[in-house]
Amino acid sequence: MDLHVLTLAGVVAVAIASGAAARRLGQPAILGELVAGIIVGPALLGLFEPDVALSIIGQLGVVLLMFYIGLHLDLDDMRRASNAGLLSALGGFVVPAAAGFFVMRWFGSDLTEALFVALAMGVTALATKSRILLDLELLTTRIGHVLMAGAVYADVAAVVLFTALLGAAASGSIRLSVVSAVGAEAAAFLAISAAIGIFVIPALSRRLGTDRVSAGTRFTIVMFVALAFGGAAEFAGLHAILGTFFAGLFFGAGGLPHHARQELQKAAHSISIGFLAPVFFVVAG
């Protein structure tokens, strides 16, 4: 058996055990997986020399996790939570970012270093937040919709700000042309995704929801579309998880029959949360 297969088996075992231990203590499973990754990960991964394949497996897991999260949420509830989500994003980003900036400046860091730390402290990982809400059974509540909407705002803004900081670090000044280009690409992705979600996916969902399409074929086609959304998000300078999240939202609201949607949710849950996503969080820890 190849070493990378042994590594995967070891990581899966650690993920299962640590997640179960966290749940027994009344904590979300993701906490156990991350802590296990911090404590056990270096020894386990160092012993078996992890390769690129393990990282790809983990990345695929978190991408499919975000598709499942989107499929699980209600698009109308997300729209209604958008204004409160914006306030949540501002509060959740500005306060820690400002604290990080002033602390770094207090200790003598230059402006660019302080801004990098501020951005790192202000950003909340979309995948981590959604997994915590899911583990705590808060994802489909009002607070879950508000926090998820805020996380989307923060994720897009973080990409634009990070690009501006990279340009400033390289050239010594912030280039508005670069920032504008990144912002335009992100806006174009969001607009095109919304158009596809409104006009294309409902028609596709109705076709896929018929009895002539098997569950396996339906899942394969939906996964192709979700990964295409993820690839488009990366092409626009965003993260793939944002694209697959939107794909899940649109398919969830796009007219799939209840039984077809339930089948998709079960399949995505089994593959992502049941197997691949815990690998990502252990490796990330």
C-alpha positions in Angstrom: 0.0 0.0 0.0 1.4 3.4 -1.0 2.4 5.8 1.8 -0.1 8.5 0.7 -3.0 5.9 1.0 -1.8 5.1 4.6 -1.7 8.9 5.2 -5.2 9.3 4.0 -6.4 6.4 6.2 -4.6 7.8 9.2 -6.1 11.3 8.7 -9.6 9.9 8.2 -9.2 7.9 11.5 -8.0 10.9 13.3 -10.9 13.0 11.9 -13.5 10.5 12.9 -12.1 10.0 16.5 -11.5 13.7 17.1 -14.9 14.8 15.8 -16.7 12.2 17.9 -14.7 13.2 21.0 -15.7 16.9 20.4 -19.4 16.0 20.1 -19.3 14.0 23.3 -17.9 17.1 25.0 -20.8 19.2 23.6 -18.5 21.0 21.1 -18.8 21.2 17.3 -17.0 18.3 15.5 -14.9 20.8 13.5 -13.2 21.9 16.8 -12.0 18.4 17.5 -10.7 18.0 13.9 -8.8 21.3 14.0 -7.3 20.6 17.4 -6.3 17.1 16.3 -4.7 18.5 13.2 -2.6 20.8 15.4 -1.6 18.2 17.9 -1.4 15.0 15.8 -1.0 16.4 12.3 2.7 17.2 12.3 3.7 13.8 13.6 1.2 11.9 11.3 1.9 13.9 8.2 5.6 14.0 8.8 5.7 10.2 9.3 4.0 9.4 6.0 5.3 12.4 3.9 2.0 13.8 2.6 1.8 14.6 -1.1 -0.2 16.9 -3.3 -3.0 14.3 -3.5 -3.9 14.6 0.1 -4.2 18.4 -0.2 -6.4 18.0 -3.3 -8.7 15.6 -1.5 -9.1 18.0 1.3 -9.7 20.9 -1.0 -12.3 18.9 -2.9 -14.0 18.1 0.4 -14.4 21.7 1.4 -15.6 22.7 -2.0 -18.3 20.0 -1.9 -19.1 21.0 1.7 -19.9 24.6 0.5 -22.1 23.2 -2.2 -24.0 21.2 0.5 -24.2 24.3 2.7 -25.7 26.3 -0.2 -28.1 23.5 -1.1 -29.2 23.4 2.6 -30.0 27.1 2.8 -33.0 29.0 1.6 -32.2 31.6 -1.1 -35.1 33.9 -0.1 -34.0 33.8 3.6 -30.5 34.7 2.5 -31.8 37.7 0.5 -33.8 38.9 3.5 -30.7 38.6 5.7 -28.5 40.5 3.3 -28.8 43.9 5.0 -28.2 42.4 8.5 -25.4 40.3 7.0 -23.7 43.5 5.8 -23.8 44.9 9.3 -22.5 41.6 10.6 -19.6 41.7 8.1 -18.7 45.2 9.0 -18.8 44.5 12.7 -17.0 41.2 12.4 -14.3 42.6 10.2 -13.7 46.2 11.3 -13.3 45.6 15.0 -10.7 42.8 14.9 -8.9 44.4 11.9 -8.7 47.7 13.7 -7.4 46.0 16.8 -4.7 44.2 14.8 -3.7 47.3 13.0 -3.2 49.4 16.1 -1.4 46.7 18.0 1.0 46.2 15.1 1.7 49.9 14.8 2.1 50.1 18.6 4.9 47.5 18.3 6.6 49.5 15.5 5.5 47.6 12.4 5.4 49.6 9.2 2.1 50.4 7.5 2.0 47.5 5.1 2.8 44.9 7.7 0.1 46.3 10.0 -2.4 46.3 7.2 -1.6 42.6 6.4 -2.1 41.6 10.0 -5.3 43.6 10.2 -6.7 41.9 7.1 -5.8 38.5 8.4 -7.5 39.2 11.8 -10.6 40.6 10.2 -11.3 37.8 7.8 -13.4 34.9 8.9 -13.1 31.7 6.8 -16.4 31.0 5.0 -16.0 27.3 5.2 -15.1 27.2 8.8 -18.0 29.5 9.8 -20.5 27.4 7.8 -19.3 24.1 9.3 -19.5 25.5 12.8 -23.1 26.7 12.2 -23.9 23.3 10.7 -22.4 21.3 13.6 -24.4 23.5 16.1 -27.6 23.1 14.1 -27.8 26.9 13.6 -27.3 27.0 9.8 -31.0 27.3 8.8 -31.9 29.7 11.6 -32.1 33.5 11.2 -28.7 34.0 12.8 -27.3 31.4 10.5 -28.5 33.2 7.4 -27.2 36.6 8.7 -23.8 35.2 9.5 -23.5 33.4 6.2 -24.6 36.5 4.2 -22.0 38.5 6.2 -19.3 35.8 5.5 -20.0 36.1 1.7 -19.6 39.9 1.9 -16.4 39.6 3.9 -14.9 36.9 1.6 -15.4 39.1 -1.5 -14.1 42.2 0.2 -11.1 40.4 1.6 -9.9 39.4 -1.9 -10.1 42.9 -3.2 -8.3 44.3 -0.2 -5.6 41.6 -0.2 -4.9 42.3 -3.9 -4.5 46.0 -3.1 -2.1 45.2 -0.3 0.0 42.9 -2.5 0.2 45.6 -5.0 1.2 48.1 -2.3 3.9 45.8 -1.0 5.4 45.3 -4.4 5.3 48.8 -5.7 5.2 50.9 -2.6 1.8 52.3 -3.4 -1.8 51.1 -3.9 -2.7 51.0 -7.5 -6.3 51.9 -8.0 -6.3 50.4 -11.5 -5.4 46.9 -10.0 -8.0 47.3 -7.3 -10.7 48.4 -9.8 -9.8 45.4 -12.1 -10.2 42.9 -9.3 -13.4 44.5 -8.1 -14.8 44.5 -11.6 -13.9 40.8 -12.0 -15.6 39.9 -8.8 -18.7 42.0 -9.7 -18.8 40.3 -13.1 -18.7 36.9 -11.5 -21.5 37.7 -9.1 -23.7 39.2 -11.9 -23.1 36.3 -14.3 -23.7 33.8 -11.5 -26.9 35.5 -10.5 -28.1 35.5 -14.2 -27.4 31.8 -14.6 -29.0 31.1 -11.2 -32.2 32.9 -12.2 -32.6 32.0 -15.9 -30.6 28.8 -16.5 -30.5 26.6 -13.4 -34.3 26.5 -12.9 -34.8 25.2 -16.4 -32.0 22.7 -15.9 -33.4 21.6 -12.6 -36.8 20.9 -14.1 -35.2 18.7 -16.7 -33.1 16.9 -14.1 -36.1 16.4 -11.8 -37.9 14.1 -14.2 -38.1 10.3 -13.7 -36.2 9.8 -17.0 -33.0 11.1 -15.3 -31.4 8.6 -12.8 -30.2 9.8 -9.4 -26.6 9.1 -10.4 -26.8 11.1 -13.6 -28.5 13.9 -11.8 -25.8 14.1 -9.2 -23.0 14.0 -11.8 -24.5 16.8 -13.9 -25.2 19.0 -10.8 -21.6 18.4 -9.5 -20.2 19.4 -12.9 -22.2 22.7 -12.8 -21.1 23.3 -9.2 -17.4 22.7 -10.0 -17.8 25.0 -13.1 -19.1 27.7 -10.7 -16.1 27.1 -8.5 -13.7 27.3 -11.4 -15.3 30.5 -12.6 -14.9 32.0 -9.1 -11.2 31.2 -9.1 -10.9 32.7 -12.6 -12.4 35.9 -11.2 -9.8 35.9 -8.4 -12.2 34.6 -5.7 -12.1 31.2 -4.0 -13.8 28.2 -5.5 -15.8 27.6 -2.4 -17.7 30.8 -3.1 -18.7 29.5 -6.5 -19.9 26.1 -5.3 -21.8 27.8 -2.5 -23.7 29.9 -5.0 -24.3 26.8 -7.1 -25.8 25.0 -4.1 -28.0 28.0 -3.3 -29.3 28.2 -6.9 -30.0 24.5 -7.2 -31.8 24.6 -3.9 -34.1 27.3 -5.1 -34.1 26.3 -8.8 -37.2 24.0 -9.0 -35.8 20.6 -8.2 -38.5 18.2 -6.9 -38.4 17.6 -3.2 -37.2 14.0 -3.6 -34.4 15.0 -6.0 -33.2 17.7 -3.7 -33.2 15.3 -0.8 -31.1 12.8 -2.8 -28.6 15.5 -3.7 -28.4 16.7 -0.1 -27.8 13.1 1.2 -25.1 12.4 -1.5 -23.3 15.7 -0.9 -23.5 15.2 2.9 -22.1 11.7 2.7 -19.2 12.6 0.4 -18.2 16.0 2.0 -19.1 16.0 5.7 -19.0 12.2 6.0 -15.5 11.8 4.4 -13.7 14.5 2.6 -14.3 17.7 4.5 -12.9 16.3 7.9 -9.7 15.5 6.0 -9.4 19.2 5.0 -9.9 20.4 8.6 -7.4 18.0 10.1 -4.8 18.9 7.5 -5.6 22.6 7.9 -5.2 22.3 11.7 
